[in-house]
Amino acid sequence: MATLEDIGVSALINILSAFAFLLAFALFRIQPINDRVYFPKWYLTGGRKSPRRAGNFVGKFVNLNFRTYVTFLNWMPQALRMSETEIIEHAGLDSAVFLRIYTLGLKIFVPITILALFILIPVNVSGGTLFFLSKELVVSDIDKLSISNVRPKSIRFFVHIGMEYLFTMWICFLLYKEYDRVALMRLHFLASQRRRVEQFTVVVRNVPHVSGHSMSDTVDHFFQTNHPDHYLGHQKGFLGLWGERVDSIDFYKQQLKELDRRFVSLSIRKLIISLLVFALVFFYMIPIAFVQSLANLEGLERVAPFLRPVIEVKFIKSFLQGFLPGLALKIFLYILPTVLMIMSKIEGYIALSTLERRAAAKYYYFMLVNVFLGSIVTGTAFQQLHSFLHQSPTQIPRTIGVSIPMKATFFITYIMVDGWAGIASEILRLKPLVIFHLKNMFLVKTERDREKAMNPGSVDFPETLPSLQLYFLLGIVYAVVTPILLPFIIVFFALAYFVYRHQIINVYNQQYESVAAFWPHVHSRIIASLLISQLLLMGLLSTKEAANSTPFLVALPVLTLSFHKYCKHRFEPAFRKYPLEEAMAKDTMERTSEPDLNIKAYLADAYLHPIFRSFEEEELVEVRVDKSQTHIPSPSASEIGSPSPPHYVYHYEVES
């Protein structure tokens, strides 16, 4: 069991790592040679050009203005200057709502932390039950700050139940306000956004295959047959030009049979992927168990006594228990998002926004089962092995109930590795930095090549959102059980808010705009965290023989589910459908502001690939030069070589 000293070693390592990453970033970002790595967003939007330093050759690569080194930490206040409205205009609604998740975390956990530290910890410390169980169980100083330290049948449990009610009401209040706000932001964004091609685009799937014809030909034939007022009508056959005449009813019955087969294929693929995800979740229990054995060296020593001389070395023991478990778990989870994204593609989803939400859902279930529940169950089995083998079966539930809060030490180390050092490394962008300079050295020939080499990236929703939801789960579950974990959660939310705000403003270039379509999933999983917290507390109190106080918790899950159902009916339709009244109002406003708008002309070349559109722009420049080569000077190199504006891809899909 990790002690306060082990936690201190882990905190020192992670604080130094985070500080080193932030210091390196602050120094790298002010160097002219790295400008495109740390400010690519502004280059893509045209708000920034390559810095031109006067003076010697070295000044083109290294910042020789020593005054800037004095204020190298000014990136933090600069990240806060842009308002939310400006962020929406600059980076889109997805980015703005993503940042609101971090502010929601701070709004939830700062008041909860204050109450828990000043009310629950004194109640827990004065309990004293672990002093009598210290010979039977492996305990640490942190465990004595948890609910495990309260004596069975104690009246003190009413304090924990009261705080659970208070925390639940506070979280539900904030969730309601946030859901309402995000829904209004979504409707306002949809009403005010400019006309885009995807607003006139419909995805049609499972088109029946006609032997000998491409899908494009099949679709053309369908519209020519069923919409003769808009397409020339012809008989059945390739492009409607030849082929036998057939009875329409028989023909379309055959098409419907083919359509059924396609839907069955999709259903089978989804079933297979669900089974594979289930198997993957439980396969990962093996490395998770190994990680937990590192976090519980006392249990490992009992199973393998020959390791005791190495494990008992003070520094090695502190390193293994305080830092290595969180790092090992982070490494095991590194490749998982890519695997889950591939699985989502096999299921049949095509829109990138939907793919990322489906992959994020799978990753969340994985984190819930393996990282949270798996760490508790596996850690308990290793840690309490000796106690389980030498006590009566009736005492095992009580031992498990006492042991669950003890896993807070492992989660504290995980938060510091992933949430402190991991977030700080995100802002450094070490991998894009190295790749950019390698490409710039060997591959870049033009400004367009340099733009492609920047690789600004985007918010990694399939990995970031599930990790965020895990932190909400840990904070909500342990708020009543082991409140000492909460300050570590707050540090994570505060640091991540600064880092991602800077990245969204200066670095990330989102690949699509879903208009905050992921928010209902975030809301639902915070509600799930509340339910898990309430059920675990009920189970924990039942092992503490708190028969007088535990029944008061029964109503809390029912009230929480009722609140979730109300929010689902109240707000979720705004994220699934666009209200007809809003759409009509937008069309009316558009006709008023642009009475001469010709939609057909607008859509004539709207689906042209951006690369061909760029070539057309250059060809137009050349034509202008050829027509007036004696009267008009040649266009500047910047006019011809300037990169075309970025093209964004947005996806809207209705999910059942």
N, C-alpha and C positions, 0 to 999 in steps of 0.2 A: 504494500500500500504506500502510495506516494505521501511523503510528509510535507510540511510547510517548507522545509529546506529544499526538497526536490522541486516543488512548485516555484520557489525562488530562483533556483538554477535555470529552470525552463523560462521563467519570466525574463531573467537577465539575458539569456541567449536570444530570445525572440525580440526583446526591446532593442538590443544592440543590432540585430539583423535588420529590423525595421528602420532604425535610425540610419544605418549604413545605406540602405536602399534609397531612403528619402534624401540623404546628403548627396549621394551619387547623382540622383535625378536632378537635384537643384543645381549642381555644377554642370552636368551634361547639357541641360536645356538652354543655357545661356551661351553655348558655343555655336558660332555660325555654321559649322559643318554639320551640326545635328538639328538644325532648325526644322527641316522637313520631317524629321522623325517625331519630334515632340509638338509640332503644330501643323500636321497635315490637313486637318479640317479646314483651316483658313486658306491654305493653298488651293484646295478643291473648290471652295466658294469664291475664290478670287480676292479675298480680303488680305492676302499677304503675298509678298514676292521674296525671292531669294535675297538675303541680306548682302549688301555690297559694302565692304569695309575699305575705307581709304587707308593708305599706308603701305607697309611692306607685305610681302607674300604670306607671312605667318598670320597676319590679321584676317586673312580670308578664311582661316580654319579655326583660330583660337581667339577668344574674346580678350582683347588687351586692355579693355576699360575696367580698371580695378574697382571702380565705384560699384559696378554691378555685382561684384562678389560680396560686398557688404550687405546688400539687400537680396541675396539669392533665395531667401525664404519667402519672398513676397508673392509666390505663386498661390499660397493659401488664401490670403485676403482677395487676390484677383479672382480666384475661383468662386467667391461669394458675391461678386459685384453684379453679375448678370441675373436679372430677375427671372421668375418662372415664365412669364409671358415671352420674354426675349429668348429663353431656352427653347420654348415651343416653336418659335419662328426660326430659330437657328438650327435646331437638331430634331424637331418633331415631338409629337405628343408622347410617343413611347418612351423617349429618353426622359422627359419631364416626369412622367408617372413612375418610371423606374426609380428616380431620385426620391420621389415621395414615399416609397417603401422604406427607405432609410430614415427619413424624418418621422414616419409612423413608428418605427422601432424605437427611436429616441423618445417620442411622446409617450409610448407605452411603458418603457422600462425605467426611465429616470424617476417618475413618481413611485413606481412599484419598488425600485431599489431603495429609495429613501425610507419608505414604510417598512420594508422587510428588514433592513439593517437595524433600524431603531426599535422595532417591535418584536419580530420573530427571532432574531439571533439571541437577544437576552432571554427570551422564553426557552429557547433550545439549550443554551449554555447552562442554565440553572437546572436542567432536567437531571443530568448525572447518571443516566442508566448505563452508558458505555463504560463507565469506570468499573461497574460490576461484571460486565461481559468481556472485558479486555483479555481475559485468559482464554475465552472460547472463540472470539472473533478477531480478525485482523482489522484494527481501527487506526485512525490517524487523528491529528489535531483538527483537521477540517471536518471529519465526521462528527466531532463533538459540537460543531456549530450547526448541525443539521437536525431534522426532526427525529432522527434515530436516537438522539440523546435524551428524548422525553420518555419518562417512565410509562409503562403500560397502564391503561385505565386512568390516565391522568386527565384532570379537568382542563389542562392546558391545551388539549386538542381543539377545544372550542375556539381558541384564538386562531389556530391554523384554518379551521373551517370558515370563520368569519373573514379572514384575509382572502381566502379562495373566492368567496362570494364578492368581496370588494374588488379584487383584481379582475374577476370575470366581468362585472358590470362596467368597470373602467375600459377594458379592452373592447367590449361590445359597443360602448358609446363611441369610442374613437373609430371603430370599424364602420359604424353607420355613417358618421360624419364624412369619413374618407370615401366610402362608396358613393355617397350622394355627390360629393365634390368631383370625383373622377368621372361619374356619369355625365354631369353637366359639362365638364371639360371636353368630354368625347363628343357630345352633341354640338357644342359650340365649334369645335375643330372641324367636324364634318360640314357644318353649315357655312363656315368661312373659308374653307380650302378652295383653291383654284381648280378649274376643270382639268381632269387627267384622263388618260386613255383607258385606264383600268376601270373607270366608272361606267364605261360602255362595253365592258368585256364580261363574258359569261364562260365559265369552264364547263364543258360537256364531256362526260366520261362514259365509258362502257358503250361506245358506239359499236353496233354489231358489225362484224367483219364480213365483207362480201368477197368471195373468192375471185382472185384475179384483179381486184381493184384496191387502190390505196384508200386510207381513211378519208383523205381530203376529197377524193372523187365521190365517196359514199355520202359525205355531208353535203356536197354540192347537189348530188342527185336528190337528196331528201328535200332540200329547200326549193329546188326547181319543181318538184312534184307537188309539194304542199303549199307553196307560196308563189303561185303563177303570176300574181300581180307584181311581184318584185323580181322574179327570175323567169327566164324563158322556160316554158314547160315542154318536156319531151317524154318519150316512152322509156321503159326500163332498159338499162344498159349503160355502158361506159360513157360518162358525161351526158347521158340521156340521148346519145346520137344513134345507137343501134341496140338491138336486143329484142327478145320476144315480149309480147304483151302478156301480162299475167293478171289473175284475179287479185285485187288489192287486199282483200281479207286474208287470203291464203298467204300472200307475200308477207304481210306484216305480222301474221301469227308466227311465221318462221323467224322473223326478226326478233320478236318478243322472246322466243325460246333461246335465241342466242344471247339476248340481254340477260335472261335469268342465269345462264351459265357464267356470265361475267360477274354478276353479283355474288354468286356462290363462290367463285374464285377469290374475290376480295374477302368474303367472310372466312374462308378457310385460311387465307394468309394471316388475317388478324388473329384467328384462333391459334395458329402455329406460333406466331410471334409472342402471344400472351404466355403460352407454355414455355417458350424459350426464355422470356424475361423471368418467369417464375423459377426456372431452373438456374438461371444466372444469379438471381438473388441468393439462393441457398448455396450455390457453389462458392460464392464469395464469403460464406460463413467460415470457410477454412482459413483464409488469410486473416480474417477478422479475429478468429480465435487465437491465431499466432500473435497478432498485435496485442491482444488483451493479456497474453501470457507475459509480454514484456512489461505491461503496465502493472502486473501483479506478481512481482518477483518472489514474494514469500510463498505464494501458492506453487510457483514453478520449482522452488527449492525443495518443497515437500515431494514433488513428483520426481525430480532429478537432483538428488543431493550432491552429486559430483560437481555441479556447477557452482556450488556455494562459495569456494575460495575466490573465484573470479567475480561473482556478483557482489560479494561483500566489500570489494574495493570501493571506497567512499565516492570518488568522482564517477566511476563507472556506474555505480548504483544510481546516483542522482541523475546522470545523463540518460540511462535506460528508462527510468521511471518518469522523469520530468520532461524529456524532449523527444526521445526516439519514438514512442508510441504514436504521437500525433503526426510526426513526419512520415512514419511507415504507412499509416492509414491514408495520408494524403497521396502518397506514391501509388498505392493500390487503386485509388479512385481516379487516377490521372487519365487513363485511356477509356474509362467507362462512357463518358458522354459521346464519343465518336461511335462506339459500338451501338449505343441506343439510338443514335441518329440514323445509322444504317438500317436498324430494325424498323424504325418508323417509315423509312422509304419503302421497305419491302411490304409493309402493310398497305401501301397504295396512296399515301398522302403525297401531294405534289407541291402545294404552296409552301414556300419556305417558312412563313409565319406559323402555319399549322404544324409543319414538321418539327419546328423548334418547341412548340407548346406540347406536342405529344412526347417528344424526347424528354422534355423537362418533367412531364408527369411520371414517366417511367423512372427517371433519375430520383425523383422525390420519393417514390415508393421504395426504391432501393436504399436511399439514405435512411428512411424511416425504419425499415426492417433490419438492415445490416449495421449502420452506424449507430443508431439509437437503441432499438430493441436488442439487436445482436450484441452490442457492447455491454448492455446491462446483463443479459442472460449468460453470455459466455464468460464475462468477467466475474460474475457471481459464482459460476461453477468452478472456475480455477481458484478463486480467492477463498472460497469456503469449503474446498474439497475435504480437508481434514475434519472440519466441524460436521459436515454432512455424514461422514463415515462413523462418527463417534457420538451420535445422538439418536434419540427415538424419532420415528417418522412424524409424530405429531408436532415436533418442534421445528421441522424443516420449513413450513410456511412462515413461521415467525422469523427464522433466520434470513429467509429471502426478503421479507418485508423490511428488516433492518438493513440489509445489504444494498438494496436499490439506491438509496441516497449516497452510498459510498462511491458510486461511479462518477460523482461530480468531479473528482480529481482528474480522471482521465479526460473528461470533456473540457475541463479548464485548459489542460495542455493542448488539446486539439484546437480550441478557440485561439490560443496564442500562436500556434503554428500556422493555421489556415487563415485566421481572421486578422492577425496582426502582421506577421512577416509576409504572409501570402498576399495580402492587399497592398502592402508597401512595395512588393516586387512588381505588382501590376503597373504601377506608375512609371517604373524605371524602363520598361519595354526593352529589356536587354536583347531578346531574340530579334525583334524588328530592327533594333539598332545595328546589330552585327550584319544582318541580311542586307539592309539598305546600303551599308558601306561596301559590302562585297559586290553588290550589283552595280553600285555607282562606280566602282573601280574597274569592273570588267565588262559590263553589259550596257551601261547607259551611254547613249549617243545623242539623243535629242531630249527636249523638254518633256515630250510625251513619255519617253522611257523613264525619265526621272520621276514623273508623276506616278507611273505604275509601280516603281520601286518603293514608294513611300509605304504602301500597305497600312492604311490607318486602322483597319480592323473595325470591330463593332462590339456592342455589349453582347457577351456570350450568354444569351438567355437560357439555353438548355442546361448550362452548368451553374450559372450565377443565381437564378431564381430558386432552384432546389436547395442550394447552399444557404440562401437567405432564409428560406422556410425552415431549414433545420435549426438555424439560430433562434428563430421565433419559438420553435418547439422546445429547445433547451431552456430558453429564458422563462417560458410560461410554465413548463413542468417543474423546474427547480426553484421557481420564485418562492414557493411555500416550503418545499422539501429541503433545499440547501441554498439559501439566499446569497451565500458568499460568491456564487458563480455570476451573479448579475453584474457587478462592476466590469468584469471581463467582456460581457456582452455589450455593455454601453460603449466601451473603448472601441470595439469592433465597428458598431454602427456609426460612431462619430468619425473614425478614421476612414471608413469606406465611403461615407458621404463626401468628404473632402476629395478623396482620390477620384471617385467616379464623376463628380461634378467637373473636376478639371479635365478628365478624359473626354467627357461628352462635349465640353465646350471647345477643346483644342485638338482632340485626336480622332475620336470615333466618327465614322461615316456609316450610318445605319443602312443596311441593304434593303430594308422595306419599312413600311409604316403600317402597323396593324391597328392604330388608333386605340391603344391601351386594351386590346382584346384579351390580354393575359390577366387583367385585374380580377375577374371573377375567380380564377384559379388561386390567386394569392389570398383573396378573402376566404375561400373555402378551406384552404389549408391552415390558415390561422385559427379558424373555427375548429378544425380537426385537432389542432394543438391544444385548444381549450378542453375538448372532450377527453383527449388522452390524459391531460393533466388531472382532470376531475376523476376519471376512472382509476388512475394509478393512486391518487390520494385515498380513494375509497378502499382500494385493496390494501394499501399500506396501513391505514387506520384499523382495518379489520384484523391485521396481524398484531396490532398493538392492543388488541382486546378493548377497543374503544366503542363498546356497544351502545353507550349512551349518546355519543356524539356523531358516530358515522351515519346514522339514518338521516341526519339533516343535510347530507350531501346528495341524497337521491334526487331531489328536485332540480339540482343545478344542471345536469346534462339535459333534462327535459326542457328547461328554460333556454338553454343555449341552442338546442336544435330548433326550437320555435323561433328564436331570433334569426337563425340562419335561413329558415324557410321564408320568413317575412322578407328579409333582404333579397333573397333569390327572386321572389315574385315582384318585389318593388323595383329593383334596379337591373337585374340581369337581362330583361328584354332589350334594354338600350344597347347592350353589347352583342346581341344576336341579330337584331333587325333594326333597320333605319325607319323610324316612324313615317307613315305616309304624309302626315301633315307637315313634318319638317322637310321632306323631299319636295312637296308641292310648293312650300314657301321658298325653298331655294331655287326651284325652276322659275317661279314668278319673278323673283328678284333678278335672276340671270337674264330673263327676257326683257325686263325693264332696263337694266344697265347695258345690255348688248342687243338692241332690237334687230340689228342686221346680221346676227350670228348665223352662219351656215354650218350646221353640224357635219353634213356630208363632206364639205370641204376641209373641215378640221380633222376628220378621221381619214381623209384620203391617203395620207402617207404616215399616219400615226403609228402604224405597226412596223415601220421600217426599222431594222436593227440599227442601234446607235453608231456602230462602226461605219455603216454605209452613209449614215447622215453626216458623219464627220467628213467623209470623202466628198460628199456633195458640196459641203461648205467650201472645201479647198478648190473644187472644180469651179464653183461660182466665182471665186477670187481670180482664178486663172482666166476665166472668160472675160471678166471686167478688164483685166490687163490687156488681153488680146484686142478688145474692141477699141481701146483708147491708149495704145502703147506709146503714141507720140505726144499725147496731150496730158496724160495723167502719170505721175511717177509710179514706179513699182511699189507694190505693197511692202511694208516693212516685214522683216523676218518675224517679228513678234506677232503680226497679223496672221501670217501663214502657219507658223509653228505653234501658236497658242493652243492649248488643249481645249477640246470641246467641253462644254459644261457637263457636270456629272449627271448621269441618268439614274434615277431611283426606281426601284421596282416595289410596288406595294401589292399586298394580297389581302383580299377580303373573302372569307369563306364562312358560310353558315354551318355551325356545328350542331349536330343533333344532341 
